[in-house]
Amino acid sequence: MRILTTDYNNSPPRYVSIIIVNGNKGWLSRCIQSITATLYPCSKFEVIVVDNASGDDLESIEKTFAGVRIVKLGKNVGYPKAVNIGAECCKGEYIAVLNNDVIVSPNWLRDLAGILERDESVGAVCPRKISLLMNEVLDGCGGTINILGQGWDRGESEIDIGQYSDLAEVTHPSGAIFLTRKKIMDIFGFLLNPDFFILMEDVDFGLRCWKYGYRVLYDPNCSVYHARSPMLGGLNEHNLYLYTKNTLAMIFEIFDLPTFIRLFPIMIETQFAQALYLLSFHKKSHAVPSVLRGVKDFLFDLRVYSGRRVGAAKKKDKEILNKFSQSLVIYEEAKRYEKLIKLFLSINNLYIKLVLNAEPIKDIRYFRTSPR
């Protein structure tokens, strides 16, 4: 099923603010160059670059791309805060958030804006991402998360054979690129959760949309290319700390307290399981302490997280949990321990059925990429 884009001959296009967070050197010029070829009235969008102390030659960027607004930050404040800084000074009714290593197609903005224009229930929409570094490989087709707290991009690292070809509801958009409504920021009090330096901010954004009654969609007919920063993804001790702290903060802020209390044990268990995996397979001796530190920092900052709890929500927790993936994700190198993994799954499924009264995990998906 395809939602047609707006006929701009009959309806004037909305003004869009395109926010690019520039963190890693070298990609910004290529990203902006692709945006200049966008088939959308140039008077109807602005480009705001928030430079997260990247070290890029910003003077050259300003000379090459006249009209691009650059906000220079003295230090790296984290991805969500940088996005929020750009959003606070934007003029658009719609906001497009991009990583600097995304190369857009000419029709990207018309396609995504058209979906928001035609359906007021949609709070955010994201495109099909294709790897810029590997031929015929998908980078992601909208985000998903399971009840264990594992979030990932659907189709990530899969050979592109035309799968994920239907317009679909997803739990969250990829943080690399999505289009949303500026009024979402007014509802949340921010665009992306400022307490997350990096990781899980896109999942948090998507679940907040659903909680407030907005749908999040994936558009398969809009394609972009993404290089995917080597700083992200994978599993290591530092990321495990951030995943633990941010995931706990996310479920505490978004879900009702009884739901959080029931989710807490199973999500903590999953983080410790991942820590033991890093310790066993990769000799990461600080993996377990990283999880403990994540739990500690979450508990110490409860007062801050309490101030960000979702209020006057329109969706019940069970409706949102039913949108979660029913897959467990694990790295392919652990496949030889499949019996142990299935035992872990059986124990957790019993908890999911009896305590959470939710849909159990039904299958295991193996990722090729190994942790770093």
GUPATOR-289169 format. One record per residue (C-alpha): residue in one letter; residue number from 1; y, z, x. Coordinates in pm, whole numbers, always signed. Layout:
 r   k      Y      Z      X
 a NUM      Y      Z      X
...
***
This chain:
 r   k      Y      Z      X
 m   1     +0     +0     +0
 r   2   +340    -94   +134
 i   3   +680    +45    +28
 l   4   +927   -239    +55
 t   5  +1246   -183   +247
 t   6  +1578   -177    +70
 d   7  +1741   -510    -14
 y   8  +2064   -461   +179
 n   9  +2228   -749     -8
 n  10  +2232   -528   -318
 s  11  +2253   -184   -163
 p  12  +2468   -109   +143
 p  13  +2270    +50   +427
 r  14  +2317   +419   +498
 y  15  +2490   +527   +818
 v  16  +2234   +638  +1077
 s  17  +2285   +860  +1381
 i  18  +2034   +781  +1655
 i  19  +1980  +1081  +1883
 i  20  +1812  +1025  +2218
 v  21  +1724  +1324  +2432
 n  22  +1730  +1220  +2795
 g  23  +1512  +1437  +3015
 n  24  +1310  +1222  +3252
 k  25  +1479   +973  +3481
 g  26  +1444   +600  +3453
 w  27  +1373   +517  +3087
 l  28  +1709   +560  +2914
 s  29  +1853   +215  +2988
 r  30  +1544    +38  +2853
 c  31  +1545   +253  +2540
 i  32  +1911   +182  +2460
 q  33  +1869   -188  +2541
 s  34  +1598   -213  +2273
 i  35  +1824    -33  +2023
 t  36  +2105   -285  +2082
 a  37  +1870   -555  +1949
 t  38  +1814   -363  +1625
 l  39  +1846   -577  +1310
 y  40  +2068   -328  +1131
 p  41  +2445   -358  +1088
 c  42  +2597   -230  +1411
 s  43  +2880    -70  +1212
 k  44  +2619   +141  +1032
 f  45  +2467   +331  +1321
 e  46  +2575   +532  +1622
 v  47  +2386   +624  +1938
 i  48  +2418   +976  +2078
 v  49  +2252  +1054  +2410
 v  50  +2202  +1424  +2480
 d  51  +2138  +1448  +2852
 n  52  +1917  +1744  +2933
 a  53  +2026  +1764  +3300
 s  54  +1817  +1455  +3376
 g  55  +1990  +1343  +3695
 d  56  +2026   +987  +3555
 d  57  +2327   +772  +3646
 l  58  +2515   +830  +3322
 e  59  +2829   +651  +3439
 s  60  +2628   +331  +3471
 i  61  +2489   +385  +3120
 e  62  +2838   +433  +2977
 k  63  +2964   +115  +3145
 t  64  +2665    -94  +3039
 f  65  +2646    +24  +2678
 a  66  +2995    +60  +2536
 g  67  +3017   +287  +2234
 v  68  +2721   +506  +2326
 r  69  +2823   +869  +2305
 i  70  +2687  +1090  +2583
 v  71  +2668  +1467  +2557
 k  72  +2605  +1615  +2901
 l  73  +2429  +1949  +2925
 g  74  +2459  +2157  +3238
 k  75  +2095  +2262  +3224
 n  76  +1772  +2176  +3046
 v  77  +1796  +2369  +2719
 g  78  +1466  +2240  +2583
 y  79  +1393  +1947  +2355
 p  80  +1462  +2108  +2013
 k  81  +1797  +2258  +2115
 a  82  +1904  +1927  +2267
 v  83  +1820  +1746  +1942
 n  84  +2012  +2007  +1744
 i  85  +2318  +1968  +1967
 g  86  +2315  +1594  +1898
 a  87  +2263  +1649  +1526
 e  88  +2556  +1889  +1500
 c  89  +2802  +1623  +1615
 c  90  +2653  +1324  +1433
 k  91  +2809  +1136  +1141
 g  92  +2502   +976   +984
 e  93  +2346  +1045   +646
 y  94  +2016   +969   +817
 i  95  +1915  +1091  +1162
 a  96  +1675   +909  +1393
 v  97  +1528  +1120  +1674
 l  98  +1394   +935  +1979
 n  99  +1248  +1018  +2315
 n 100  +1409   +820  +2595
 d 101  +1077   +649  +2678
 v 102  +1050   +479  +2336
 i 103  +1112   +105  +2305
 v 104  +1187     +6  +1946
 s 105  +1120   -323  +1769
 p 106  +1410   -514  +1603
 n 107  +1311   -417  +1248
 w 108  +1234    -50  +1312
 l 109  +1546    +98  +1153
 r 110  +1547   -130   +850
 d 111  +1184    -44   +780
 l 112  +1213   +332   +819
 a 113  +1550   +361   +644
 g 114  +1419   +149   +359
 i 115  +1146   +403   +286
 l 116  +1392   +693   +272
 e 117  +1624   +483    +57
 r 118  +1361   +402   -203
 d 119  +1198   +744   -231
 e 120  +1404  +1063   -243
 s 121  +1089  +1274   -215
 v 122  +1034  +1156   +144
 g 123  +1196  +1388   +397
 a 124  +1087  +1205   +710
 v 125   +905   +889   +813
 c 126   +755   +781  +1144
 p 127   +629   +445  +1277
 r 128   +310   +323  +1442
 k 129   +334   +400  +1815
 i 130   +169   +168  +2064
 s 131   +124   +260  +2428
 l 132   +378    +99  +2657
 l 133   +158   +161  +2960
 m 134   -188    +57  +2834
 n 135   -259   -273  +2661
 e 136   -398   -261  +2306
 v 137   -404   +120  +2298
 l 138   -245   +332  +2025
 d 139     -9   +613  +2117
 g 140     -9   +773  +1773
 c 141     +7   +705  +1400
 g 142   +168  +1013  +1255
 g 143    +75  +1371  +1332
 t 144   -194  +1602  +1204
 i 145   -304  +1962  +1257
 n 146   -622  +2150  +1173
 i 147   -659  +2501  +1036
 l 148   -741  +2628  +1386
 g 149   -389  +2541  +1499
 q 150   -471  +2228  +1699
 g 151   -207  +1957  +1649
 w 152   -226  +1598  +1772
 d 153   -121  +1239  +1700
 r 154   -366  +1044  +1487
 g 155   -519   +756  +1680
 e 156   -387   +875  +2016
 s 157   -557   +684  +2303
 e 158   -771   +479  +2063
 i 159   -815   +104  +2109
 d 160   -594    -68  +1852
 i 161   -826   -262  +1619
 g 162   -607   -237  +1312
 q 163   -704   +114  +1204
 y 164   -446   +341  +1039
 s 165   -316    +35   +854
 d 166   -224   +212   +530
 l 167    +97   +389   +438
 a 168     -4   +754   +452
 e 169   +115  +1109   +410
 v 170    +90  +1303   +737
 t 171   +145  +1669   +814
 h 172   +424  +1590  +1060
 p 173   +595  +1301  +1237
 s 174   +554  +1246  +1607
 g 175   +835  +1414  +1797
 a 176   +877  +1094  +2000
 i 177  +1039   +906  +1710
 f 178  +1107   +972  +1344
 l 179  +1378   +921  +1083
 t 180  +1494  +1198   +853
 r 181  +1778  +1295   +621
 k 182  +2071  +1495   +755
 k 183  +2054  +1726   +454
 i 184  +1721  +1851   +587
 m 185  +1919  +2020   +863
 d 186  +2132  +2197   +604
 i 187  +1819  +2323   +426
 f 188  +1644  +2444   +743
 g 189  +1956  +2573   +917
 f 190  +1863  +2347  +1211
 l 191  +1680  +2020  +1262
 l 192  +1413  +2132  +1511
 n 193  +1319  +2494  +1568
 p 194  +1554  +2615  +1846
 d 195  +1313  +2889  +1955
 f 196  +1062  +2631  +2080
 f 197  +1157  +2508  +2426
 i 198   +900  +2232  +2393
 l 199   +566  +2167  +2215
 m 200   +484  +2215  +1843
 e 201   +845  +2157  +1733
 d 202   +740  +1835  +1553
 v 203   +455  +2016  +1372
 d 204   +696  +2293  +1272
 f 205   +942  +2032  +1139
 g 206   +680  +1852   +932
 l 207   +533  +2168   +778
 r 208   +883  +2290   +688
 c 209   +943  +1958   +510
 w 210   +626  +2003   +305
 k 211   +704  +2368   +231
 y 212  +1044  +2271    +89
 g 213   +887  +1997   -123
 y 214   +957  +1692    +94
 r 215   +686  +1442   +186
 v 216   +630  +1314   +541
 l 217   +509   +954   +570
 y 218   +363   +724   +832
 d 219   +462   +355   +807
 p 220   +196   +129   +966
 n 221   +411   -182   +935
 c 222   +681    -46  +1164
 s 223   +573    -50  +1528
 v 224   +739    +85  +1841
 y 225   +623   +132  +2199
 h 226   +601   +465  +2379
 a 227   +540   +544  +2745
 r 228   +454   +910  +2670
 s 229   +598  +1148  +2925
 p 230   +347  +1282  +3177
 m 231   +516  +1622  +3132
 l 232   +372  +1650  +2782
 g 233    +28  +1655  +2635
 g 234   -286  +1770  +2805
 l 235   -386  +2132  +2839
 n 236   -282  +2359  +3123
 e 237   -193  +2724  +3160
 h 238   +179  +2680  +3090
 n 239   +120  +2460  +2786
 l 240   -143  +2704  +2659
 y 241   +117  +2981  +2670
 l 242   +365  +2768  +2475
 y 243   +102  +2653  +2224
 t 244     +2  +3015  +2159
 k 245   +354  +3153  +2116
 n 246   +491  +2856  +1920
 t 247   +189  +2820  +1690
 l 248   +201  +3187  +1593
 a 249   +577  +3169  +1538
 m 250   +536  +2855  +1329
 i 251   +276  +2994  +1088
 f 252   +468  +3323  +1063
 e 253   +794  +3149   +975
 i 254   +652  +2886   +737
 f 255   +362  +3046   +550
 d 256   +365  +3346   +319
 l 257   +275  +3675   +487
 p 258    -77  +3705   +336
 t 259   -159  +3352   +456
 f 260    -24  +3429   +804
 i 261   -238  +3745   +827
 r 262   -550  +3546   +739
 l 263   -465  +3257   +974
 f 264   -376  +3481  +1267
 p 265   -733  +3577  +1379
 i 266   -874  +3225  +1367
 m 267   -581  +3073  +1554
 i 268   -587  +3343  +1821
 e 269   -961  +3291  +1863
 t 270   -905  +2917  +1914
 q 271   -643  +2979  +2183
 f 272   -881  +3211  +2369
 a 273  -1159  +2955  +2336
 q 274   -932  +2696  +2499
 a 275   -844  +2945  +2772
 l 276  -1212  +3006  +2847
 y 277  -1262  +2630  +2858
 l 278   -986  +2593  +3119
 l 279  -1131  +2884  +3317
 s 280  -1489  +2749  +3308
 f 281  -1422  +2379  +3363
 h 282  -1108  +2382  +3576
 k 283  -1103  +2725  +3741
 k 284   -766  +2808  +3583
 s 285   -764  +3182  +3648
 h 286   -438  +3240  +3457
 a 287   -556  +3074  +3135
 v 288   -655  +3395  +2953
 p 289   -341  +3581  +3070
 s 290   -136  +3284  +2942
 v 291   -272  +3338  +2590
 l 292   -212  +3713  +2613
 r 293   +146  +3651  +2729
 g 294   +198  +3409  +2439
 v 295    +81  +3672  +2188
 k 296   +296  +3940  +2354
 d 297   +611  +3727  +2353
 f 298   +551  +3632  +1990
 l 299   +523  +3999  +1890
 f 300   +831  +4098  +2093
 d 301  +1037  +3827  +1922
 l 302   +921  +3901  +1567
 r 303  +1273  +4001  +1463
 v 304  +1405  +3657  +1566
 y 305  +1121  +3476  +1387
 s 306  +1172  +3690  +1076
 g 307  +1524  +3549  +1046
 r 308  +1385  +3194  +1032
 r 309  +1121  +3248   +765
 v 310  +1123  +2983   +495
 g 311  +1278  +3096   +169
 a 312  +1270  +2954   -186
 a 313   +980  +2724    -97
 k 314   +859  +2461   -344
 k 315   +505  +2411   -212
 k 316   +231  +2672   -216
 d 317    +48  +2746   +108
 k 318   -284  +2620    -26
 e 319   -134  +2278   -104
 i 320    -17  +2248   +255
 l 321   -344  +2373   +406
 n 322   -528  +2108   +204
 k 323   -334  +1843   +396
 f 324   -469  +1966   +729
 s 325   -723  +1765   +928
 q 326  -1088  +1860   +893
 s 327  -1163  +1772  +1256
 l 328  -1202  +1983  +1567
 v 329  -1063  +1818  +1881
 i 330  -1203  +1879  +2227
 y 331  -1215  +1698  +2559
 e 332  -1503  +1460  +2620
 e 333  -1609  +1636  +2941
 a 334  -1723  +1934  +2731
 k 335  -1962  +1721  +2526
 r 336  -2267  +1850  +2713
 y 337  -2200  +2188  +2551
 e 338  -2212  +2041  +2202
 k 339  -2458  +2306  +2074
 l 340  -2221  +2584  +2177
 i 341  -1928  +2398  +2020
 k 342  -2118  +2359  +1693
 l 343  -2198  +2731  +1694
 f 344  -1826  +2803  +1740
 l 345  -1756  +2566  +1450
 s 346  -2016  +2726  +1221
 i 347  -1875  +3075  +1273
 n 348  -1521  +2956  +1209
 n 349  -1620  +2755   +902
 l 350  -1772  +3068   +750
 y 351  -1438  +3245   +800
 i 352  -1246  +2945   +663
 k 353  -1456  +2937   +345
 l 354  -1480  +3310   +275
 v 355  -1139  +3436   +393
 l 356   -906  +3139   +374
 n 357  -1077  +2966    +79
 a 358   -990  +2634   +242
 e 359  -1168  +2313   +339
 p 360  -1393  +2364   +645
 i 361  -1393  +2166   +969
 k 362  -1636  +1877   +917
 d 363  -1648  +1686  +1245
 i 364  -1574  +1696  +1616
 r 365  -1343  +1444  +1782
 y 366  -1361  +1404  +2157
 f 367  -1051  +1312  +2355
 r 368  -1097  +1114  +2674
 t 369   -803  +1261  +2861
 s 370   -887  +1569  +3068
 p 371   -661  +1872  +3106
 r 372   -430  +1893  +3406
***
